[in-house]
Amino acid sequence: MAPAGYQIILAMGGLFLLLGAIFILWNKREKKSYYDSILLTRRDIKESLTGEPERPWLHAWQIGGRISLILGIVLLIIGGILWLAVP
């Protein structure tokens, strides 16, 4: 594989790391805005304070972010190994 191929793998790893961080931050913002917006309109304050029952769709960004972070780290490791080991 040409050195340009290694650079593409490294760039994809960096992109996935960036997307993972963005997704995790987006998840925190979505959770905060969801629970803060329903605080005044909900009669049951316990749900607003404890976050129960769990809302699975609020965890989607967090799960996607973790997967992107793992994928990005793996791609960076593979790209770095190939960059250094293969002439």
Contacts in CASP RR format, 6 or more apart in sequence:
PFRMAT RR
TARGET T0000
AUTHOR 0000-0000-0000
METHOD contacts of the structure
MODEL  1
MAPAGYQIILAMGGLFLLLGAIFILWNKREKKSYYDSILLTRRDIKESLT
GEPERPWLHAWQIGGRISLILGIVLLIIGGILWLAVP
1 82 0 8 1.000
1 86 0 8 1.000
3 83 0 8 1.000
6 79 0 8 1.000
6 80 0 8 1.000
6 82 0 8 1.000
6 83 0 8 1.000
6 86 0 8 1.000
9 75 0 8 1.000
9 78 0 8 1.000
9 79 0 8 1.000
9 80 0 8 1.000
9 82 0 8 1.000
10 75 0 8 1.000
10 76 0 8 1.000
10 79 0 8 1.000
10 80 0 8 1.000
10 83 0 8 1.000
12 72 0 8 1.000
12 75 0 8 1.000
13 71 0 8 1.000
13 72 0 8 1.000
13 73 0 8 1.000
13 75 0 8 1.000
13 76 0 8 1.000
14 72 0 8 1.000
14 75 0 8 1.000
14 76 0 8 1.000
15 72 0 8 1.000
16 68 0 8 1.000
16 69 0 8 1.000
16 71 0 8 1.000
16 72 0 8 1.000
16 75 0 8 1.000
17 68 0 8 1.000
17 69 0 8 1.000
17 72 0 8 1.000
17 73 0 8 1.000
17 76 0 8 1.000
19 65 0 8 1.000
19 68 0 8 1.000
20 64 0 8 1.000
20 65 0 8 1.000
20 66 0 8 1.000
20 68 0 8 1.000
20 69 0 8 1.000
21 65 0 8 1.000
21 69 0 8 1.000
23 61 0 8 1.000
23 62 0 8 1.000
23 64 0 8 1.000
23 65 0 8 1.000
23 68 0 8 1.000
24 61 0 8 1.000
24 62 0 8 1.000
24 65 0 8 1.000
24 66 0 8 1.000
24 69 0 8 1.000
26 61 0 8 1.000
27 58 0 8 1.000
27 59 0 8 1.000
27 60 0 8 1.000
27 61 0 8 1.000
27 62 0 8 1.000
27 65 0 8 1.000
30 58 0 8 1.000
30 61 0 8 1.000
31 58 0 8 1.000
34 55 0 8 1.000
34 58 0 8 1.000
35 48 0 8 1.000
35 51 0 8 1.000
38 47 0 8 1.000
38 48 0 8 1.000
39 45 0 8 1.000
39 48 0 8 1.000
42 48 0 8 1.000
46 52 0 8 1.000
47 53 0 8 1.000
END
